[in-house]
Amino acid sequence: MVERITKATNQNGQGVIKTVSGKQIVLQGVHDHGWVDSPQGSWIRRNGANVFANFDVAAINDEMEHLRQLGVNVFRVFDAMASWRDDLEGHRGYVKRFLDICNQKGIYVIFSFYTTFAGSGTHPVNPFAEGYTEADFVQLWASVAEELGQYPNVIFDLFNEARADKDAFFDACQGCIAAIRAKCQNMILIQWGYAAWLNLSYPIPENRPENPINWVDDSRLQGVNVGYTTHQYENHIHRSPNANVWNYAESYEDTKLFYDLVYMPVINKGKVLILGEVGRPVANIEGLRNTLKVANEYGISWVAFWWYNATKYALLDGSANYGVTETGKAVLDAITQRKPVQSSAVLVMALVAILVVLVLMVGGVKR
């Protein structure tokens, strides 16, 4: 079971995440597609099989227990707006059951809307598209907060990679913050656009050809327990002679410089920033290792993309017992809370060794 989390600041005035009892935590986990394909969701069975359009409780329990043992403490999932709004196939009940399971495992859930209709094959970057207005979006989140606000482990991520009109989107976000706060105190995450990227070869910081995440300040959002989120992939840190040629920068030094110039100015202003998606193909695995290393050094929460066995960002290889790819191993190695899972043979040997010591001790006392 987990405690509800809240935005706070540390002794240096930096934005951090704490539980309501005051314990500072860093979220480290993985991302799944959740309900983006079906109102019942898509999951992974222990034998490696993908489960589509079937809320398989046994598979979900196994999957979340495995992640718990690996030290994962956050799991990000997508949802479709129509599935929640219309409660398709009893969708809201599935979401609640999932949150219950994750809470029992000590796992937080970042719940984010990604698309309008499940399985539509589209990703509208405008949440006010396909018949939805700004008012509809606010009402949607009011209903989510009313039903899910009772779960201490849920974090509300308003919309994935929104690229609507900036002012209209922030106005809607402000409405969502007010609507959610009328129902509960769960953390709210805001993301506008796709990600932040920077060409480190240009004079810094005087001449930046790209826009980092200035939108955080531009949003001027007001509210309690509000954080921000952005994504990072292999093309976001680069050293190039001009804006038309991108040479990826993946060294530890360049990665740290990027964090210092892009992420830390936000955090140093007392704001919480979460890397909601961090992904690399295996060809860029060194960049993945370095970005997670720097994130851990700075205490920045992150979610690796994605806990699945397809696309170049796959962390799973499709084998039984949640076998991982090389990038999946790099992600698990970066989880600082990870505890090695001892095999039964190792445990038996340890018990035998303890018994031998006890017998020798008893024998010594008798002599």
Secondary structure, DSSP 8 states (H G I E B T S, - for coil): ----EEEEE-TTS-EEEEETTS-EE--EEEE--TTSS-TT-EEE-TTS-EEES---HHHHHHHHHHHHHHT--EEEEEEEHHHHHTTGGGHHHHHHHHHHHHHHTT-EEEEEEEESSTT-S---S-TT-TT--HHHHHHHHHHHHHHHTT-TTEEEE--TTB-S-HHHHHHHHHHHHHHHHTT----EEE-BSSB--EETTS-TTT--SS--STHHHHH----SSEEEEEEE-TTSEE--SSTT---B--SHHHHHHHIIIIIHHHHTTT--EEEEEE---GGGHHHHHHHHHHHHHHT--EEES-SSSSSTT-SB-S-TTT-B-HHHHHHHHH-TT------HHHHHHHHHHHHHHHHHHHHHHH-
